[in-house]
């Protein structure tokens, strides 16, 4: 029997013609658990097998096997080891580097005056046409100082004396995506033991509970370890306090753990640990923080002690039952908005790692569909867990990091990776998760203005290839990944997308437009006239991590075109000054759009025809105009050229690259190839815990894949709502509930034999909308919708 992954309530049946009814709540199907201690239901299982990752053994490897929980600011990896449970945990602002770093810090701006450096490079490109990355880095780059890296907070160990070293056949370790609960169950000497962990956003804590089905059978010791020696751990009563300063930049950090138990006794030890003996059950709360603040130029706020103490104490006062109920209500209000049925049926006796290993072998098509649907919802789960209001945005690893020197510092790469993290947010019905992104981009403006002025002598703001929480907006000297001033323009696209989906002019006026306008001002000052044809171009430009530096590379032109288009639309909506709008219109009219068809029918990556049809590079940057941009429309000559380029690049690449290709093929209306790329990602770029791997682990691939699945089912980038634009043959019958379209609509779709049989639309704005589907006579239907109303269309 198949069932949809997710928990939103099914829509009421509609008959024939258009039906109108009041819109359902956005959190339809959310948990209705009440607050208060009440009856202890902590061990009751409400698992939905269809939204479950589960395994028959403890995790032996952090990256490949441990299971993530998170509340945006805090994240933890649950191992499920028996004799000593391990929760490796993080707080997102625990970063070395920045102001106060012992290495010094310059925000990436040039530390020595370089009069004429940019103009000299531009002149050289005018003369020679190309410049190697090494030459460009020698002229424009510099060694990075004080950049820093995200840090693991350490590990919480829960030692369980007498527990078996190895699990038996009854052992089960699971992550319930729908409830945000990680659990471990095992049988030992006829006693069933149960552990449950979750990260609560409402209460700002990580919560865990250990219990047994026989009284007085829970004994354990809580202790903290870290790979750094910059902290002290003290135990006092039921409280463990871990406090210190990072040696690099003196950032203060603190974590507190309080341990509560029913029955038994507890004792605090001089080594900073707490032991509970002979309890019926034990539960704990963990909070952590630093004195980081996202305020330029110092990036320091209050000592974290008072906030951490208050957070832990309030959580303990609330009680475990209340914390759990609040968490479930909060998590499910987001997660349950979207359900997906693509014909899946996960075998009840096949753990997730084996399901992944068997994928694509032809053994069980419905099991393959189960993994694809699970992967879709896993991306939504990970975004909920790693991006909530009040925290930094999801970084290269979300919020999970077990290292003091993580890959790429676990930072914010802005030449695609940070942007890809949020492709799914709007359409997959998680718009609240973009609040940290908005705040982060806003916080980059102040240092970005300094970089624009000092490096370019211009207005506006800019950021290059990557950044950190300390406003790094300049350059470094890694030749193939240091120069990308288009990044700021790309970052603004998500803010405008939030407006296009939600339609709030207040959001546009106060949050999105100021950022868009300043980014546009930077490019109004920095475009140059191309002596080859008189168009306005970006120079120097570099197609990310590929080829040589040139003038007018396709991606650079497409991003600036996108920025000017969005800014002009926003300026018209808000009635900004006619002079500014006229300047944008004139510049946009003279801008090289970055669309050019080459000698073998490809969409050119560079303005000169330099593309090699045997090139299989993982970046396909020159297709930005196809996705996530909107310059290229289906069926156009540009779409055909993009298909030629994408075919030539092949189906290989790293995890995030394959995820991007899912989105590309969906935008080209080739659902079978999009689903093939999803399969390639699952088969060769996905770890047993379903994390995406570059390698190493990089979370953008998870988010990009979820975005790609949405694009297969629903598109709206060209001012019409496209129903099932790229449905693959492997998903002939199914349904999806709760996807969002630009223009203020939430869409539910049923389909059979590859064709929509029912469409339901809930409007959040009063306006005219166009739906395109074979369900309608002539293939399209335009209607005036009213905010708060629901419209149903049946075959």
N, C-alpha and C positions, 0 to 999 in steps of 0.2 A: 504494500500500500504506500503510495507516495503522499507526501505532505509538503506544504510550502515552508521554506525557512523563514522564520520571523514570527511575529505574534499579532499583527494588526487585525482588527476585526474585519471580517469579510463584508463587502458592500451588500446592501439590500438588493434583491433582484429588481431589475427594471424591465419594463415591457415595451418593445417596439420603438416608438418614437421617443423624442426627448422627454425626460422626466426631470423635474426640479424639486429639490429638497434642501433643507438647511445643511450647510457643510458640517462634516464630522470634525471632532477635535483633532488637532495635529498629532496628539499623543494617543490616538485611538488604540485601544487594546492595552494601555499601560497598566502596570500593576496597581492594585488598590489597597496594598497592605497598609495597615494603620500604625501610627506611632504608639509608643508605650511598651513596657516590658511584656505584660500579658503572658499567655501560654508560650513556653519555649518551643519554637518550631524550627530551631536552627539546623537540626539534622534532617528535616523533611526534604526530600528530593522532588524537584519539579522539573527535572531535566527534560529538554526536548532533544531527542536523539538527532534530529535534523539540524540543530545548531550547536553541536557538541564536537569538540576535539577530545579524544580520549586515547589512553595508552595503557599497556599492560605491564609497564616497568617504570621505575623512577628515572628522572633525567640524569644522564651522566655528563652532558655537555651543555653549557650555558646557551650558546648560539643556536644549536641544532635542536635541542630537546626541551629546555625549560619553557614554562608557560607564562605569558605576560598578563599582569593586571595593572591598572593605572587609573588615576583620577585627573590627569592633565599635568599637575605639578609633581606628583609622586608616581613612581612606577616600581614594580617589583617583579622578579622572576621566581616562580615557584618550581622547586625541583621534585618534591615528593619523595625525597630520600627518607628511609625509615628510622634508622638509628639516630640521625641528626638531620632534621628538616632544615633546608636552606632557603632563605628568602634574600636574594641579592636585590638591594633597593637603591633607588635614585631620587634625587630632588633636582629639578631641571635647571636651577640657577647655580648649582655648584660647579663653578668654572674657574680655572686658572686664567692668567693673562689679564689684559686690560689695564686701566689706570692703576698704578701701584705695583705692577709686575716688576720683578727684579731684573727682567730683561729690558725694561723700558717699553714705552708704547707710543705709537705715533698715528694710530687709527689707519695705518696703511698709506698715509700721505707721504709724498716725497720729502725726505729729511734734508735734502740739499736742493738749493735753487737750481732749476733746469730751464733757464730761459730759452724759449724756442724749441724745446725738445719735441713737442707734439707737431709743430709746424714743419720741423725737419723731417719727421717720419712721413707726414702727409706729402711733402714735396718728393721724397724718395719713392713713395708709392705712385705718385703721378708720373714719375720718370720711368720706373722699372716695372710697375704693376704688381709686384709681389715682394714680400719680405719674410724671411724664415722666422719661425717663433723664437729661435735663439737670438737672432739679431734684434727682434722687437723687444725681447726681455732685457737685453743688454742696454737698450736705449730708453726703455720706459719702465722697467721693473726695478725692484729693490728687495733686499733680504727682509723677511718679515720678522718683527720683534714683538714679543709679548702678546702674541695672538691667543695663546692658551688653548685649553681643551676641556670638554665636559669631563666630570669626574664621577666615578662610582662613589656613593656614600658609604658603601660597605655591605656587609652581610649580617643578617639576623639569623643566628643558628638556634634551633630548638632541639636540644639533645634529649633523646627519649631512651633512658636506660632499659635494657631488657628487650627492646624492639628487635625483630629479626634483621639480620644483615641483608638478606635477599627476600624479595616478595614471593608469595605463592600464587597460585592461579586465580585467587580471588582479588588480587590487588588491582586497583583501578585509579588512574590519575586522569583528571578531566578539567576542561575549561568550557563552561557553559556560556556561549556568546550572548545568548538572550538575557541572561541574568547577571552577567559579569561576575561569576563565581568560579574560583579554582578550587577543586576538591581532591582529596586523597582518601581512599578507603582501603582497609586491609584487615585480614583476620589473623589473629595470633593467639594461640592457646585458648581457642574457643571464645575469644573476645573480639568483637568487631570494633575497630577504631575508625574514627572519622575526623578529617581535618577540612576546614573550609577557610578560604581567604578571599577578601575583596578590597578594593580601593574605593573609598567613598568620596565623591565630589562634594555633596552637600556638607559633610562634616570634616573634610580635609584630612582624612586619616586612612591608613591601611589597617584593616581589621582581620584578625585571625581567631579561630576557635578550634580546640582539640577536645574530643569527647570520646566516650566508649559506651557500649550498650550494657555495661555492668558498672555499678557504683564503685568509687574509690580506685579506679584503674587508670587514672591519668597522672603520670609523674613526668616532669620535664624541667629542663634548665634553659633559660633564655640568656644569650650572650651575643655580643657584637664584635665583629672583626673588620679590619680594613687593610688594604694593601699599603696605605700610608701610615706614618707614625706621628701624625700631627694632631692627635686628639687624646682626650681622656674619657674614660667610661667609669661612671660611678653609679652604684645602686643604693637606694634609700627607700626602705619599705617595699612598695610594689612598683617603684619607678626606677628605670634605668635612664641616665642622662649621658649622652655622647656629645661632647663639645670640643671645638678646636678652631684653628685658623689655618687656611692653606698657606704653605710655606712660600709659595710664589708671590702671592698678592695680598696676603693677610685678610682674605675674605673670611668672615666669621660664619661658622655653621654649627647647627645644633640639631640633634634628634632626641626625642624622648619616647620611651616605651613604658606603658603601664600595663601590669599583668593582674588580672582578676580571676578568681576561681570560686567554684561552689564545692564545698567539702574540702577536706585535706588541710594542709598547712603550707606556708610559704616562708622563705627566708632570703634576705639579701646578703650577698657575699662581698668581701673586700675587693675582689677582682672585677667588680662591676656587673656581676651576673645575678640572676634571681632564679631560685628553684622552688617549684611547687611539687608537693608529694601527696599522693593518695587522693586526688580530687576526682569529683564526678565529671566535671568539665573545666577547662581553662580557656579564657579568652583574653585578647590583648588589643591595644590600640597603639599605633605608631604614627608620629608626626615628625616633620623635619622642615627646616628652613635655613636661609642664609640672610646676610645683610645686603645682598644685591638689590639694586633698584634700577629700573630702566630709564634713568635720568642722566642725560648728557650734561657735563663731561665726566662726572665723578663716578657714577654708577654704584653709589652706596646709599643705603637707607638705614633703618633702625636695626639694632641688635635683635637677632631672632628669638632670644630667650623668652620674652614675655608672650609673644604670639604662639610659639610652640607649646609653652606651658598651658596657656588658655585653651588651645585647640585640643590637647590631650585630656585635660581635666573636664572640659565640657562633653567630650565624647564618652568618657567613663560615666559621668553623671547621667547621660542619656540612656545608657544601657545597651547591651548587645542587640536585643530585639528591635529597639528603635533605630539603631544605626543600620541594621540590616534592612529594615522596612524602608527607610529613607533612601538607601542606596538602590534598592530594587525599583522603587518608584521613579527615581531620577534616571537610572540607566535605561529602564524599559520605555520611559517616555520618549527617549530618542531612538533606541534600537528597534522598537516594535513598529515604527512608522512604515517600514518597508518589508514586504514579504516577496519571495521569489519561488516560483514553481516552474522548473524546466524539465519535469519528468523524472526527478531524482528519487532514489530509494536507497539509503545507506544501509548496508547489511549490518544488523545489530551486533554481530560477532566479529566484525573486522575493525581493528583499531585504526586511527587516522594515519599513522605512519605506513601501515600496510595498504590502506586505501590509496595513499599517494604512490607507493611503489607499484601497485597494480594498475594505476591509471594509464589508459591508452593501449593496454595490451589486448583489448577486445574481449576480455573475460566477462565484463558486466557493464553494459552501457548505462544502466540506471545508477550504478555505483559511480561511474565517471561523472554523470550529471550531479550526483550528490556532492562530489568533491568540488566541482565548479561552483555550485550554489553556495557551498560552505566557504569557499575562497572569496566569493563576492561579499558575504556577510562578515567575514573576518576583516576585510578592509574597513568596513563601517565600524566594527568593534574597535579596531586599533586606533581609528581616528577619535572615537569617543574617549578612549582611554588615554590618549596622548595630547589632546588639544581641547582644553576647556577654559572658560573665562577665568581670568586671574593668574594665568600661567604664561610662559613663553610658548610659541608655536611648536608643533612637532618638528624635531630636527631630523638629521639623517637616520637616526635610529629611534625616532619617536620620542620616548622618554626613558629608554632602556639601554644601559651601558654598564658593563662589568669591569671597565678598564680605567687606568689613569692616563693612558695614551691610546684612546680609541681611534679606529680608522678615520682619516680625514677630520680628526678632532671631534667627531659626532657633531658637526657644526651645521651651518645653513648654507649650502651651495645654491647659488642663485642663477646658475646657468641652465637649470631645469628642475633640480631636485626639490627645493622648497616649494616651488610652484606646483609640481606634480603631487605633492602631499595633499593639496587642497582641490585638485580637479574634481574629486567625487563629492565634495561637501554640499554643494547646492543641489545638484540633481538627485543625489542619493539621500536627500531630506535630512541633512545635518547642518543647517546653516549656522546654528549657534557655535559650532566648533571653529568657525572662522574668526571669532572675537580675538583670540591671541595673535593671529596673523595680522589683523588690522592694527592692533596696538603695536606690534613689532615693526611693521612698516612705518607707522607714524613716528616711532622712536628713532628710525634711521634717518629721518629728514634733517635733524639738526647736524649730526656729523656729516651727512651727505651734502649739505649746503657748503660746509667747510671744504670738503673734497672738490666739489664743483668749482669753488672759487680758487683754491690753491693750485689745483692740477689743470684746470681748464679755463680759468679766468671767466667763468660764466655764471649766469643765474641758475636757479633751480637746485635740484639735489641729484645725487648719483651714488650708486654702489656698484662694485665690480663683481668678480666671479664667485666670491664667497664672503660670508660675514659671520660675526659672533654676537653674543649678547652685549658686547661693549662698543657697538657702533663702528666696527671696522668697515670702512667704505672705500678704502684705497686699494693698492695693488701689492703684490709680492713678486717673486721672480721665478716661479715655476713656469717655464716657457709656454707650455700648452694649456695653462689654466690660470692666467693672471689678469687678462685684459678682457673685460666684458661690461663696458659702461651701459649697455642696453638693459642690464639686469633690473635697474630701477623701473624702467618702463614696463618690463614684463611683470614685475611684482604688482604694479597698479592694476593689471588686468583682472586679478581676482576681486579686487574691491569693486570694479565696475560690474563684474559678473554678479556679485551679491546684489547690486542694485537692479540689474536686469531681471533677476529671478524674483526678488522681493518687492521692488517698486517703491521703496521708501524714499521720497525726495528729501526728507530730513536726514537720513543716512547719507544720501548723495551730497547734500550741501555741507554737512558738518564733518564727515569722515572721508568719503571717497574723493570728492572733487578737489579739495585743497592739495591732496597728494598727487592726483592726476595733473593738475594745472602746473605745479612746480616741476614735475617730471617733464612735461611738455615744454616748459620754458627752457629747461636744460638743452633739449634738442633743437629748439628754435635758435639757440645761440651756437650750437655745435655742428649743425649740418654744413657741408661744403658743396660748392658747385663742381660737378664732375667735368673736367675739361674734355672728356670723350664725347659727351652728348648734352651737357648743360643741365642735367637733372641734379637734384639735391641728394647727397649721399652721406652715409656714415663712413668716416675715415679717420684713423685706421679701423678696420673691422676684422673680426676673427670668428669664423664659424666654429663653435665650441669644440675644442680638442681635436681639430681636424684640419689638415692642410696648412697653407701659408696665410700670413696677414695680407689682406688686399683692401681695396676701397670698394664699398658698396656690396658686401656679401649679402646673400639673399635673406638670411635670418635677421640680420641687423635692420635691413630695410623693412621687412615685414613687421617686426616688433614696433618700430617707430610709426609705421603706417597704422598699426592697431592702436597705439597710444593716441595718435592725433585723431583718429576716428572716434574713439571712446570719449576723449576730452571734448571734442567739438559737439558730440551728441549731448554730453552732460552740460556744457556751457549753454546750449540752446534750451534745454529743459529748465535750467536755473536762471536763464536770462542774464548771463554774465555779459560784460562790456562788449558792445559791438566791435570795438577796435580789436580786442583780443580774438574774437571769433573770426573777424576778417583776416587777421594774421594767420590763424590756423588754416582757414580755407585756402588762402593763397599758397602757403607752404605745402599743404597736402596736395594741392594741384601740381606742384613742381617736384614733388618727392618721387624718386624712383621707387616703385612699389615692391621691388624684389621678386617679381614674377617674370621669368624669361625661359623659353623653351630652347634646349640645346640641340646639338647636331644629331644625337641619336634618340631624340624625342623626349628627353628627360627634363624635369624641372631643374634648372641650374642651381648649384649651391653657391656659385660665385658669379659676379657680373660677367666676367670672361668665361668662356666655355672651357672649363678645366676639368669637368667631371670625368671620372674613369668608370666605365660600366662594370669593371671587375672589382670595384672597391666595395668591401663589405663592412665598413666602419659602423660601430654601434650607434653613433649619433646620426640622426637624420634631420639635422637642424633646419634645413632649407624647406621642410614641410610644415614649419610653424603656421603658415597661412592656412593650412588644411586643419590642423589641430595643434594647439588649442585655439588658434586664431580662427577668423571667419571670412577671410578674403576669398577663399576658393569655394565655389559652390558645386554641388554634385552635377555631373554631366558636362561640365565646362571643359574647355581645352586644357585649362590648368589642372583640373582633376585628373585628366588622362595623363598629363605629363608627370604629375605626382605619383600616379600608379606605376609608370615606367621607372621612376627613380626608386620607389619603394621595392619593386620587384627585383631590381638590380642589387639593392643592398642585401636582400635575402632575409631569411627568417632567424638568423643567429643573433648574437649579441648577449649582453648581460641582462640581469633580471629586469631592471627598470627600462632598458631598451626594448625588450620584448613587450613589456606593458604598454609603452608608447605605441608600438606597432599595432596592438589590439585596437587602440583608439583611431589610428590612421586608417586601418582597413574598414573599421565601422563607418568612418566618415566617407569612405569611398563606396559605401553601400555593399561591401562584400563581407557578409556575415560569416560565410564558411571560412574565409581566410582569417577573419578576426578570431573566430573560435579556434582555428588551428594555432594561432599565436598564443592564445590562452593555454592551449594544451602544451605548447613548447615551453612556456614559462613554468607550468606545473611539473613537467617531466624533467627539466634540466636546470631550473633556477629557483626551486622551492625546497626548503629544508623540511625535515620531518615535523617540526612544530608549525609548519606552513608560513614561516617567515620567508620573505623574498631574499635572495642572495645575489650580490653583484658578481662574484663574491668579494668581500665578506657580506654579512647581513646589511641590507639597506632597505628601509621601510617604504621608500617611494614606489618600489615595484608592487607592493601590496596595494597601495592606494591607487596606482595607475591602472592596475588590473580591474579593480572595482569600477573605476571610471569607465574603462573600456566596455565592460558588460552593460553598464547603463547606456552607453552610446549605441550599442547593438539594439537596444529596446526602445529608446526614446532620444530624439534630438530636437533642438529648438534654436540653434545658433543663427539661423537665417530668418527669424521673425515669423516662423510657422512651426507648429508642433507636429513633428514627423513620428508617426506611430509604427513601430517595428521596422525601422529603416534598414536594419542589417541583421535580420533574424537568421541564424544558421539552420541548415537542414537537420542538424542533430537535435534541435529543440523544436520539433514540429507542433507540439501541444504544450500549453502552459498558461501561466498568469503571473502578473506582477502587480503589486499594490504599493502606492505611496511615492512613486517617483515624481520629481518636480520639473516643471518646464519654465523657461523664461517667459515673462509676461504675467506671472502670478497664477499658476495652475498646478494642482496636484492631480496626477494621472494614474488610473488603474486600467490595466489591459488584460483581457482574456483572449487567447488565440487557439485555433485548432487547424491542423493541416497547413500550418505556416501562414494563416491569415487571421487578422483580428476578428473576433466574433462579438466583442463587447468592449466599449470604452466608457469609462466614467471620469468626469472632470469636476474637481472642486475648485472654485475660483476664489482667489484672495484679493482680486482687484476688479473693479468695474471697467471693462474695456472690450474692444473687439479682438477676438482670437480666431486664428485659422488652424484647423486640424487637417492633416493629410493622412489618408488611409484608404485602402481598397474597400473598406467598409462603407464608404460614402459614394454615392453616385457621382461620377466624374472625378473621383479620387480626392476630393477636398470638401471641407465645409467651413464656412465663416459664420460666426455668430457673435452676438453681443452678450457678454456674460456679466453677471452682477456679483459683487463681492459677497461671499458667504453662501453662495448658491451652488448646487450640485446638478450636473447634467449627465444623463446616461444615454448611450447610443448602442442599440442592439442590432445584430444582423437581421 
